[in-house]
Amino acid sequence: MRAIVIKKLCSATSNGIIIADARLAHHPVIYVNPAFEQITGYSTNDVIGQNCRFLQRTDNQQPALNELRLSIQSGTSCKVVLRNYRKDGTEGICETTIISLQDEQGQIATVSINHDITENKRAKVALQRQLHRTLLLEQITQ
């Protein structure tokens, strides 16, 4: 019953969910939900067995990645903003929450909940540009 409820919750959310096996050295992905597939363009078959690092491609010097890695290593939770890349190569910006699941023997899984904030970030940048232009025009017309 519990597993069915969890699976339905994961399937119903609009946030991408990734579950990785923390018992294995490279933390391979063991589950992604349909929202993850929709956000990234990667199918479950593309992702199962891989480490989530593939989502950053060569953009692996993001400061938030250090915080994320430390959180995973220590089994603690964190929230970071990351640039990930969709299957078609386009950039996506995700607010990523990492949660460590543990049993009596230690860490068994890492859950990543990814909220796609790409459009929000683009809108914010556009508003900042417009504000900058408006301020410049005011200076010119004074």
N, C-alpha and C positions, 0 to 999 in steps of 0.2 A: 504494500500500500504506500509506504513512505517513498520508495523509489519511483512509483508512478506519479505521485504528487510533484516530486522534484523535477522529473522529466517534463511534466506539463508546464510547470513554472518556467523552466529554462526555454521551452519552446514558445511560450506566450510573450516573453519580454522582447522589447525592441532593441535591447542592448546585446551586443555580441558577448557570448560566454565561451571561454576556453577552459578546459580542465586538463592539467598536465600531471603526469605521474612523478611525484617528488621522490619516490623510492629509487628511481633510476638516475644515473649520472647526468644525462643531458636533458632530463625532464621532458620526455616526449609527450606530445598532445595525445590524449585518449578520448576527448569529446569536444565537439563544437556544436553550438546550437544553430538553428536556421537563420537567426538574425546576424550571426557572424558571417555566414555564407553570403547573405544579402549585402552586408556592409563591405566586405572585402572582395567578393567575387571568387573566393577560393571555396571549393567543395570540401566536404568532410574527407573524401579520399585524398585530396591534395595535401591535407594538413596532418592527418593521423600519423603518428610516429616522428614528426618533426619537432624541433625546438621552436618556440615562438620567435626566436631571433630573426627568422627568415622574413618576418613582417617589416623589419627595419631595412632590409636589403643592405646596402653599403652605408646607410645613414646611422652608423653605430657609435658615433661620438656625442650623442645627445646627453646632456648632463643628467636628465631624469633617469636614464638607463642605469646609472650607478646606484641611485636610490632604489630602483626596482630590484636590481641584483642583490643588494644588501638585504632587502626585505625578504626575498626568496631564500637566501642563504640562512638568515636568522629565524625564519618561520614566523615573521611578523607581517602585519598588514601595512599597506601604503596606498596612496593615491597620487598618480603622476599624469602629466600630459605628454603624449608621445606622437611623433610623426611615424606613421606606418604607411606601407605602400600596398595598394590593392593589386590584384592579379594583373590588371591591365596597365600597371605601372604608375597610376595616378596617386598623388599624395593624399592621405587622409589623416586627420588629427583626432586622436582619441583621448578622452579622459579615462584612464585605466586604473581600476581598483584591484589590488592583489590581496587575496585572502589565503592563508595557509590552513589547510585542514589536517588535523592531527588525531592520532589514536594513542593508546597507551605506549606503543613502541616508538612513537615520534611522528614526523611529518610524512603524510601519505599522498597528499595531493596539493597542488596550487591551483586556485581558481582565479581567473582573470575576467573581470567584468568591464567591458569596453563600451563607453558611450561616445558615439561619433559626434564630435563638435566641429567638424570641418566647416559647415555652412555658417555656424555662429562666429567662428574665427574670421572667416572671409568677410562677413557682414561688419564685424567690428573694425577690421582693417579699412574697409571701404568708408565707414563713417569717420574714422580718424583722418583719412585722406581728404574727405569732403570738408571736415572741420578745418584742416590745415589750409585748404584752398580758400575757404570763406575768410579766415583770418588774414591771409595774404591780400585778398581783394579789399578787405576793409582798410588795411594799411595803405594800399595804393590809392584808394579813393578819398582818403582823409587829407 
